[in-house]
């Protein structure tokens, strides 16, 4: 049955980490599906400018601001700038994330914290900055690009798993809290390993069974989930099996399956963004 | 071809672990001895931390108690010393008659040490850990128990309180574990206990920061336990403790639907810690109290979100924290409780 889809014609979309990776594809996809204005936040001006130019060429109004979401003061400051220069944000896409990708004892303390600040606390600050106005307008949407690792941890990315699990809980709690607020909705996307430079070098054992996701597909499904008001989307759907198994199997069995599936070794070849 | 063979082996191992789990259920495994082992407990000044300290003391463990509140921590230490004294008199009275009994208890006398430490501060954790290693010795048990709750709605909550919740409930686990794990890895012996909460398995509205911190703690715990498994460090055990709402006053005022409330009474802290101790001493990877929580977390994985929402609404669980938040606000206004920063 075809679902009813929201029209994005009046929406101002803000995407954190919009310069590259999934964020960049999201920006293009939102523009394609008719969003009124796109705002990009990120830390590297060069990528932001490139993405912004690309979108402006297609005819959608696009702005970019340099902002590190891990820095609370900067988030509030830039949020003010956005409100003054562009207008009220009605769709907030919390997409920015980093990964350190080491085991606990090999991790650098500051890097561990940085991941928590960008991946988790950053979402608190952006939500606190834009949600009040959405509630006033009775129109808005908070979107979070999370990861399947939030529900099923792997070794070798302890900083990322911790931060994403936190971010998942934040979104779930927020979704429940906003149930009674008409017009303001939430969407959380939980994709499997996506083919971007973020997790470069990560190698799964059965790439035929679990191929890395295409970022364009993730972006398309995200925008679609926003338009159909879907709260949680797991990509690909086979990952549901993993989550169910995890809640059902004894720890020993789960470990054997992880070992067999190669989750214990997949981060050994991890290079990350250089 | 060998991949098929490997797959068969994995299937057998999976079935075997089911059998082992069933066997554990039928034949209660023996509890391991903690006598003379060093046990670090964070947040030992009150609530579950204090009870954990008393239980470990009864079994003769040497304790290093950490808390930010010196007075409360000293109170716990005093209770622990009382238990040590009782233990000594008990053993000497039961062994009365044999001559070397007095000497034996004199050879080993567990002690309790107290440390004032703010676990959210990395430097403070590392310095205190250094002190523990110097004064007490190698740590076998690490109980990450310290936790706080801000008790405000997201949009009304000061940012510092959100940060504080995350730092104490989640980031502190990084620092304490990093401080004590190297020695455990070297000896291939140790036990790390994470005291999370049912709110680390499912969430409820209004306590975003608390849920986030507890989910994070569980994510950390799981990733670390896989890490140890991948590194073949079988000697280091991990136990995740997920109690439902415990009657320690932390969530005073929290209420689910009146008709359903009798089915989910707040847990007696003593009962909760007893269950947790049993799980820790038999190397059980995870323990939820009450058992119904296993069912709830399983339901959550198979049901679509809309169905979960219906279930939550029926139980009144989605808004259960609102009365706690209101209560907290009122008591803050009346200066009954200070929210520590």
Interface residues (C-beta under 8 A of the other chain):
Chain A: X72 X103 X104 X105 X109 X112 X113 X116 X120 X121 X124 X125 X127 X128 X131 X132 X150 X153 X154 X155 X156 X157 X158 X161 X162 X163 X164 X165 X166 X167 X168 X169 X170 X172 X173 X174 X175 X176 X177 X179 X231 X232 X240 X243 X244 X246 X247 X248 X249 X250 X251 X252 X253 X255 X256 X257 X258 X259 X260 X263 X264 X265
Chain B: X6 X7 X10 X13 X14 X16 X17 X18 X20 X21 X122 X154 X155 X159 X162 X163 X166 X170 X171 X174 X175 X177 X178 X181 X182 X185 X199 X200 X202 X203 X204 X205 X206 X207 X208 X209 X211 X212 X213 X214 X215 X216 X217 X218 X219 X220 X222 X223 X224 X225 X226 X227 X229 X230 X231 X285 X286 X297 X298 X300 X301 X302 X305 X306 X309 X312 X318
